[in-house]
Amino acid sequence: MSDAAVAPASGAGQTQVSKINEAIIRIAGNSQDGIQAIGGFLARLAGRSEQEVMTFMTIPSTISGGPSIFQVRIGSGEVLSAGDEADMLLCFYQHSYEGHVNSLKLGGIVLYDSDHVTPKPEWQDNYRHVGVPISSLTVEAIGGTGRDKGKNLYSLGLLAKIYALDVVKLKRLIAERFGGKDPSVLNNANACFDAGHGHSLENLLKSYQFFTPEAKLGTQVVMNGNEAIAYGLIAAGVRFGAGYPITPWSDIMELLRKELPKYGGTFIQCEDEIASVSMALGGSWGGRVAVTGSSGPGISLKTEAIGWASMAEMPLVVIDVQRGGPSTGMPTNVEQSDLNIAAFGGHGDSPRVVLAPSSVEDCFYTAIEAVNIARKFGTPVFLLSDQGIASRIEAFPMPDLEKVCQDISPDLAAVADHKPYDLAATDGVTRHLAPGTRVASGKYPVVTGLEHDELGHPTGSPKMHLAMTAKRRTKLKKLASELPVPKIYGPSEGHVLLVGWGSSEGPIREAVDKARSLGEPFSSLHIKYINPLPNGLEEIFKGFHKIYVVELNDEGLYGYGQLGAVLRARFSDPRIQGITKVDGLTWKVKEILDRARALASRK
Amino acid sequence: MNPIAFPFATLPRTGTADTTPIPPLQDSDRKPLTKKDVSADHPTWCPGCGDFSVLALYFKLIERRRMHHEKITTVAGIGCSSRFPYFVQAHGVHFIHGRALPFASGVSLSRPDLQVCVFGGDGDAFSIGGNHFTHTARKNIKLTYVVMDNQVYGLTKNQTSPTSPVGYKSKTDAWGSGDRPINPVKQAIAAGATFVARTSHTNPNHVLEMMEKAMDHDGFAFIQCLSECVEFFPGAFDASNPRKGGKFETVAPEHDVTDEYAAYRLADTEWPGKFGVFYQKPRTTKNDYEAKIIADHQAKVVGLKPHQILQKNFDRMK
């Protein structure tokens, strides 16, 4: 909590107020305590107050119970990551206290439920301990029901007091959340919040106040990455999809199932992963790019059909919300280890497109791009998200939806003639006629997974296989030539270039900022278009002595992560090295810096 | 900067063929399609294969029904019989092994204006695609599914199939198959198919009659069509072929096709069994169910453009 200025106490009996730029609050409890709700309220409040916000959460993969945390970072300036070390730990149980006290920075505050937590004497020197009997005061506040169900809202009240949060806005958020239910629910929620807010901390704690942010952000919208992908697909004009439940992809299919009917579309829950990719391909063939998605093992199951889509040149969007693998792996942990399967999964040469959004906002726009690329180039497109982005809540500027929303209805106007796999087509790019389109010549197309001639009929001709393989390759090379070259973060010349992809953009940029502030010449490059890679990366690489690819996957047999290996293969550049890890957690800024420095100091 | 590097574009038709748009054809100007209009590649099947007759009857069906050329959609998986779409001059899909049904379901659900017909073999339907058969039947998706059952894997040259009889000697069961074969009709009834019929390639009129009934059925219509593999399992269906001394016994007129248990018992008739409609009982199709959900939801957003509907959600997330 970088105290910027300590204001003098403004009067007798008032607690001291500090002005702060940002705060990192970690809330630790069990999964049924509703701590995600506290985090959600804080994030949404920040969004409505034009503050930047980023969250990080873990949930156990059990149905109920199990330790759970939610970390929220709120700032008046730019917030890039959920933060390395917390300013405040709000803990409900002894295990939450003992398990997370190390995540606090020295001098940080432990706000604990004294009904359940006994502070340890050995930690008293390093952290400020403030105990509040949260459970019993919650029970007291809602009177007689004997349950501590509202302790999350009680705690929210405490936090609102400590951080001088806008109570009017918070209460409006509470009303929006609980207003639709039985009025007693909202009454209880308010009672808990008010009790927490009214609790006297008896000068144990000073209070903090955020600097007023510069009014630059305009209206903001607050959501998580999975929501952003689902809404992005809707904006892109997708009206059909199919899927099978698996964590953490399921939220996307649930949202699409609920929302698409309003737009005249539908999302089908299938019997398995293979059926869902097949059904989505049926929808795409019907004339409008369809979507399927999954996580972990579900992606493995879909690979045969995705190979068909490459061969048949059928557009499709595949959402892969990556999780720890292989096999069932670590279903609720973050990992970026599906790059290989997305780009190269399946038998045979089956080129496809892989995109990786870097933030929640980017999820929204990348979903639209995925649809447009699939449509234009007649190809399957993977959108690689990960557990780190899927549940991360961010605030971003309200998109201009009227401009962004597209109509991708199929064109069924009759044509004189058509060749579905025309080899003379410019850059190998062909698009299918949707069924229902009359072809006056009477020659109708077949779409197929067999190697085929220009009309889609099977052929075993070596010449044709060469030509068609080249066609499928050429069109993606054409796409590569249209891709924007990523913008470098920091100066274009220096010692170390950190290269990243996906959700780790924030911590990588923070690492660059920190290194630069200490005089170390670091810059970073974030790659969104993973396959094909945009042209011109070698020009960027020229400005640096070391190129470190930072990713959440294993270093593999040869010492590079998955993107690292692709870049090595693409550029044969010995400066490219890997910084990887697979502990199931997002990057800490310090980890990236320490690893990069260690690597740079090696001869 | 525009956050979208690939903005929306109206995409022209591709290729060098003459794709100039032409005016729509009035129904009154349409002539019924002839066999010549709808036949494409010459079938790759062995001479004498039962599948020829199914193809010929599909052509006849198209002709009789005066189907619009562009509305015919033929979908198949993998197998000898699944080569079907190449032989039909219409929009066709040759998909992957066992997954023709979910693909066709995607077409049926997103394009209700099309007539979706799926053709395949017993391996595609009951072995690799067994799960999809069950769930497509259960969901009652509007499409016609003709399984050309030859009781053997022909394309891969004589391995045991899920409908091969016990004792059948194949390359994978040289001493005779020991696995109890699947009874497709019972399987379909148990899975919730709303139209279940059985026929044989040796009786063309009966095949056509079943196809017509299937096409008239609103929902998932399944036909098991015995179709002899002359190469690997010749004579498999002689017992049902009067020309070979067998008997083609049709389902008795008094059989109640809405009685699930009666249909199930009928399906247990000793080999070669009965032929005809075993079961037909309409139930809400997935297509209608989804259409109703859409209608209900759209009634709440009448007059709003997509971006306005989306804006309402985004406003709640401010």
Interface residues (C-beta under 8 A of the other chain):
Chain A: R44 G47 R48 E176 T219 Q220 V221 V222 M223 E227 Y231 I234 A235 G237 R239 F240 A242 E259 P261 K262 Y263 G264 G265 T266 I268 C270 E271 D272 I274 A275 S276 S278 M279 A280 L281 G282 G283 S284 W285 G286 G287 R288 A290 E304 A305 W308 E361 D362 Y365 I368 E369 N372 I373 R375 K376 M398 P399 L401 E402 V404 C405 Q406 D407 I408 D411 A413 A414 V415 A416 D417 H418 K419 D422 A424 A425 T426 V429 T430 R431 L433 A434 P435 G436 T437 R438 V439 A440 G442 K443 Y444 P445 V446 V447 T448 G449 L450 G456 H457 P458 E482 L483 P484
Chain B: P3 I4 A5 F6 P7 F8 A9 L11 R13 T14 G15 T16 A17 D18 T19 T20 P21 I22 P23 P24 L25 D37 A40 D41 H68 H69 E70 K71 T73 V75 P85 Y86 Q89 A90 H91 G92 V93 H94 F95 I96 R99 P102 F103 A104 S105 G106 V107 S108 L109 S110 R111 D113 L114 N131 H132 T134 H135 K286 E290 I293 I294 D296 H297 Q298 K300 V301 K305 P306 H307 I309 L310 Q311 N313 F314 R316 M317 K318
